[in-house]
C-alpha cells in the first residue's frame, strides 16, 4: 500500500510499504480521512523530537474497522466507523492518575511513535485501546468531519481553562482551522458576546470570516491590533484572548490587550529556535491576568467533539476546504504552506 513516510527533515516520501498486520490486542482500520495540521508541516520542515525512525505521518484519523484482534473482540467489529485519538496517555504517571492525561509524562502519539493515518490502512495500538481512545463516529457525521475531532478536542481543552462567560469579549489570533474552531466553540458552547478574529493574511482572514462569522475581523498586517481591540471595546480590552498562532508577538499582544481579570490561552506553541517572549509582568500583576498554557486533549474531549458534531452545536465539515487523494498526498503540504486553505484533509 502507499503511505506518506517521514525520513528526515525536508524528506517525506509517498512510497509503497507492506500492509500492516493486526496483532492480538490491536485493531486494523481502513483510513478514510486523515487531516493535516501545522504540526505536520513543522515536522516536514524541522523534524520532531518524538520521531526516531522512518514513520508514517498523520494523526487526525477517521476510518472503518476491517479487522479486530482476538484479545479485543466483542466491543468492536469490522465495519464500525471510528475516530482515533492522537496523543496516547500511559495511564500510570502522576498526571494520568490525577486525570490530566493530556499532559502525560510518557505520552506517545499516532504519526510519531506509532505509524499514523497517511496510509490506506493503519493499526490502532493496544495503548490507544487501553486509554479508551478509539471512538465510534456518530450517525450523521462523515469521516472527514470526524477526522477534525482531534484538533477540535484540543480547542475544547484550551477553552475549558478560560472560564468564558456569557457576554465576554473574545479575541482569537489566527484564521486557520483551529482559530475557526475557537470562534465557534466560544460562541456556541460558552455564550461569548463579541468575538474578534485576527490574522495577518487578509485573504485567509476573509475566507475564515465567511465561514465562522466573527463579529469583527482585524487585519494585523495593516493596523495595530492592540489599539484596534481597544477601539472595539471602549478601551477596556478583551476578557479572553486565544493565540492560535506560532508567533511570540501575538502572545505579547495578548497580554497588552487583555482587560482586567482577563484570561489568556497560549494555544499555539512557538518555534524551538525562538521560544521566548518579552512579558510586561506589571500588566499581569496589576490587571490580575490569568495566562494558561494548553497541550493536546483527553480521550473524553475527543468524544465531546464528536458529540458536538452530531448534535449540530458546532460543526467542522465546512471548514474542510481542500480534499487531496493520498496518491497526490505530498501536495497537501504545499496547500497548507500556501496559507489560503482553512482545513486540508488527505483521503487514502
URHUTA-V996855 format. One line per field, one symbol per residue. phi: phi as a letter, one per 20 degrees, with the letter a starting at -180 (. if undefined). psi: psi as a letter, one per 30 degrees, with the letter a starting at -180 (. if undefined). burial: # if it has 24 or more other ideal C-beta (glycine too) atoms within 12 Angstrom, else .. Layout:
phi=???
psi=???
burial=???
//
This chain:
phi=.ebededagncdcebecfffdeefdccdcefdbcedcffffffgfcmbfedcbfcfeocddbacfdbcfgfcfofcbgnfeccdfeedffndfgfffeneffcgfdgdbfncfdfddeafcbdefgffffemdddfefgndffffffefffffffggfffeelfdgnfedddeodeffgfffgffgefedmgeddddcbedfffffffffedlffbccefedcffffffgffdmnfnefcccdebecfgffffgffeffgmfdcdefefegfebedcedeffffffelecddebbmadgfffffffffgffngbdcgffeecdcfggdfffgffffffndfecdcddf
psi=lkkjkkelkgikkjlklkklkkleglkkkjkekjlklfeeeeeeefakffkglkkkljgikkakkfkkkffgleellkfkklkklekjlfffleeeffghffhkfgklkkfdekkagilellkjleeeeefhgkkkklkfkleeeeffeeeeeeeeeeffffhklkfkkkkjkjgaeeeeeeeeeeeeefgkdkkkkklfjeeeeeeeefefhlellkjfffljeeeeeeefggfeakekkkjhlhjeeeeeeeeefklkglkkjiekllkffiglljkjfeeeeffhljkklkjblleefeeeeeeeeefgeklfeffjfkjkkefgeffeeeeeffgfldkkkkj.
burial=######.....#.#.....#.#...###################...#.##...###############..#...#...############....#...#####..###################.#####.######..######################.#...#######################.#.########..##.###.##.#.#####....##.###.##...#######################..########.......#.....#...#.####.#################...###########.#..##.##.##..#.########
//
